[in-house]
Amino acid sequence: MNRLAWHRLLAQKLLRHAVALLPRNQSSWADAMRAEIQHIDDDREALSWALGSFRACLTERLRVLQPHISAHTLGALWIVVFVISSAYNMSIALAARLGYQRTTSALGWWMRDFQYDRFAHFADSIPIGLFLLMGLAVLLFAAALKLNLRSRPAAFATFCCALGASLAAWLYQLGIPAYLQAMSPPHLWRIGICFALTVSVLGALRFLAATQNSSVQR
């Protein structure tokens, strides 16, 4: 399957997850989105449109769930996901760098088309500075979670810093040929979409916070 076909496939999957977020009484909106994407010929434009649709559907879902679950709780859960994923990435890369084949293979069992030899070659290509940046991201995500649980305002800024460090580390890895050989295209797309969705979630949470503040002022 060519690269453009991957754009279309990911757009369709993303839209399917997006409409699943909508309440049942919004079925007409879901049908309209399904019909609209069929009229977008350009695959990249379809993916961009699907990302926007996901953000809109997520915002609507959060609005409906607002009386039952707070933005603070959602934020904590999302930070937990990043703490786990960043710690996992750091652990598997370090295990491969140190030559722990069994540990690396055990950590990589869920990754499609995982091959230890290729991943070990990638780990050997990682400079020490990148390991330090990955470790910094883990610490910042953990700090953001701690601050969030204590309802400290600095939690948001700390999470943004952690996200920036994690994104910088991933973009650097994209420049390492061994990384592109070790990872399948779908896996790379999932990581990229995860960062995009995180921005969407942060935007949705900020929107809810602004809505709450405006309601209080009225």
N, C-alpha and C positions, 0 to 999 in steps of 0.2 A: 504494500500500500504506500503511495507516495505521500510527500509531506502535506500537500494541500488536502488530501483525503483525511489525514489525521485532524486537520483543523475542523473539517465538517463533522467527523465522528465525535470529537470532543465537544463540539457545539451542541450536537444532538443529545449527548449524555448529560451535559450540564443543564440543558433546558428541561430534560426529563426530571432531574433532581429539583430544578427550580419550581416546576408546576406542582411537584409533590409536596412542596412546602405550603402551598396555598390552602386556605380553608375550603371546605366543600362548597360553600355558597359563592365561591369565586371561580366556579368551573367554566363560566363563559369567558373569563379573562384567560384562563389556561388554554382554552380552545383557540382563542385569538392568537396567542403567542405561538402555538404549534403551527397554525396556518401561516403566520407571518414569516417564520424562518424558512418555510418552503419557497418563498418568493425572493429570498436573498441568494443571488447566484455566486457571489464571491465568498469563498470559504473563510477567509480571514475576517471579513466583515460579519459573517454569520457567527463566528466565535466571539467577536467583540460584542455583538448584539446579545448573545446568550449570557455573557458575563453581566451585562447591564440588567437583563431580565432576572438573573439569579439574585442580584442585589435588591431589585424591586420586590421580588417575592419574599426574600428573607426579611426585608423591612416590614412587609405586611404581616408575616408570621409573628415577628417580634411584637408588633403593635397589638395583635390579637392575644398573645401570651403575656402581655405586659401586666395584667392584674394577677397573674399566677407565678411569674418568674421575673426576677429583677435583672436589669442590665448588669449589675454588679456580679451576680451569680454566673451569668453567661460569660462575662469577661474572665472570671476565675477559671471556668471550665476550658475556655479557649487557650488560656495561658498554660494550663496543665498539658494540653496537647502539644504545645511548642516545647515545653520543658522535656517531655518524654522523647519527642522526635529529635530535638537537638542533642540530647544526651545519647540517644541511640546512634546518631550519625557520628558523633565523636568517638563512641565506644568501638563501633565496628571498624572505623578507619584506624584507630590506635591499635586494636587487636591485630589487624592485618599488617600494620607497620612493624609490630613487634614479632611477627611470625607465628602468632597463635592461630593455626589453621582450624582447629576444631571449634574454637570460640567464634572465629569469624564466620565459619560455615553455619554454625548454629544461629548466629544473629542474622545471617543472610538467607535463611531458608524460605522466608516469605516473599523475597524479591524474585520476580519473574526472570528467568534466564540467568540467574546468578551463577557466576563462575569464579571460583576462588583465585585462580591464576591471574585473571584479568583484574580483579579487584585488588589483589596484592600488588600488581604492577602500578595501579593507580595510587595506592597508599604509599608506595615507595617514592612516588613523584610529588607528594605533598610536602611543601617546605615547612619548616618548623614554625614560621610566622603564621601560616594558615591554621596549624593546629592550635596555636595560641588564640587566634581569632575565634575559632570554633569553641574553644573552652570559655572564652569571654562571653560568647552568646549564651552558653548554658548558664553561666553565673548570673548574667543579667536577666534571663527569663526566670530563674529561680527567685531572684531579688524582686522582680515585678510581681510574681505570685505572692510572695510574703507581704509586700506592700498592699497588694489588692485585698488580701484576706484581712488586713488591718484597716482597710478603707482609707489608705493614705493617698492624697492627691498625686503624689509622685509616681504612683504605680503606672499611670498611662504613659508618662514620659520615659520611664524606665523600660516599659515594654516596647516602645517605639525604638529606643536605642538598641535593645536586644534584637528586634526585627531587622534593623538596619545592619547590624553586625552579621546576622545570619544570612541576609540577602547578599551582602558583600562577599561572604565566604563562598556562597553558592555560585555567584557570578565569576569569582576567581577560578573555581573548579571547572566551570564551563570552558575556560581557556586552556585546560590541561587535556591534551589528546587522549591520554589513558583513561580519563574520566568518561569521556564520550564513548569509548570502546567498552567500558565496564558496565555502563548503564543503558538500558533499553530506551528507545524514544518515548514510549508511553510513560515510563517512570519519570523521565525528565519533564514531560508535560504535566504530570501530576504535581510535581514540586512547584513548577511555575504557576499552575492554577491555584495551588495552596496559598502562595504569596498573594496572588490577585484576590482570592476570596477573603483573605485576612484584611486587606485594605477595605473590601466591601463591608465586612463585619464591623470594622472600626467606624466606618462611615455611618452604618446603620445605628450603631450604639450612640454615636454623637448626635445623630438625628433625633433619637428617642430622648436623649438628655435635653436637647434644645426644646423639644415638644413639652417635656415635663416642666422645664423652667418657665416657658411661655404660659403654661396653664396656671402655674403658681402665681405669676405676676398678674394675671387676669383676675 
